[in-house]
Amino acid sequence: MSVVVITEVGDLDPRPGIVLLEDAGFEVVVLWDGLDAPLPPGADRATAAIVGFAAFGQVQLDLFPSLRLVCTTSTGVDMVDIAAADARGVEVVGLGGVSSQEVALHAFALILAALRELPAGRRVVSGGGWTADLDVVPRAANDLVLGLIGYGRIGRELARLARPLFARIVAADPAVMESSDGVELTGMDDVLRESDVVSLHLPATPSTRGIIDADALARMRPGALLVNVSRGELVDSTAARAALDRGDLSGYVADVLDAEPPAGDHPLRTHPRAIVTPHMGFLSTASLERYELDPARTVIERLAHAPSDRADSVRSPSS
């Protein structure tokens, strides 16, 4: 019987996926204490792994010498060492498109909350004040330019939602040759220079980590709003905080931070010009079901009718 290992249990309920896999004839081993604890019996025979956000690289691959498939419980696959997996012939599959609409809508909601100065309004009301006590005036969105860095599924969905609101939408993505919804394709420097709102829609890779650093922030339009619903590692949070303190950024709205969960005293948790939500952009009743079930469905699709024993072709690290 083929073994599937679930390497970590986070916010998702593994039980629906376990039932699906067992009904398809797989044995499922759950690492309830994660990859740092000793492996339970049978886990080292796994031919497939369903992984979360913990790093899954050479060390982890060595634990499972018969592995053929890694499925992530997220759209991104940046937690997996793709080169190490490729070298072993291990296929890596992410959950493409599961929550594109949810994440785009979350980005749009954060943008609207910042532009309409909702945090300032809430502070006034909770402090006992009313209209005359506001010290900010919201900007008119139809005078503003929205810039997208990354123009994949989520960026396109955000553009579709935001098109009626903004004067212009510009996007930078070297992999995209055609746009829709009136989006103007341009380069990253132009997006930073021309946009009143800059929204990030990129995976975390060696070339994108820290892409919004002090230099990039200095090239942005004064008073711009920065939006990050992708990966916290894209933004230098120290530089972002400094830009907020100076007023170079009018706001930073994010669903992700550079460490998750962030430290209790992380400065962006409570900064008056920041809105940070707890990596919830992907959540909806529909997407949650797919996050729990789609990795199991992928395992079944790829391996249900494949031979379960690769002992002749895979050598154990200790052999």
Buried (B, 14 or more C-beta within 10 A) or exposed (E): EBBBBBBBBEEBEBEBBBEBBBEBEBBBBBBEEEBEEEBEEEBBBBBBBBBBBBEBBEEBBBBBBBBBBBBBBBBBBBBBBBEBBEEBEBBBBBBEEBBBBBBBBBBBBBBBBBBEBBBBBEBBEEEEEEEEEBEEEBBEBEEBBBBBBBBBBBBBBBBBBBBEBBEBBBBBBEEBEEBEBEBBBBEBEBBBBBBBBBBBBBBBBEEBBBBBBBEBBEEBBEEBBBBBBBBBBBBBBEBBBBBBEEEBBBBBBBBBBBEEEBEEEBBBEEBEBBBBBBBEBBBBEEBBEBBBBBBBBBBBEBBEEEEBEBEEEBEEEEE
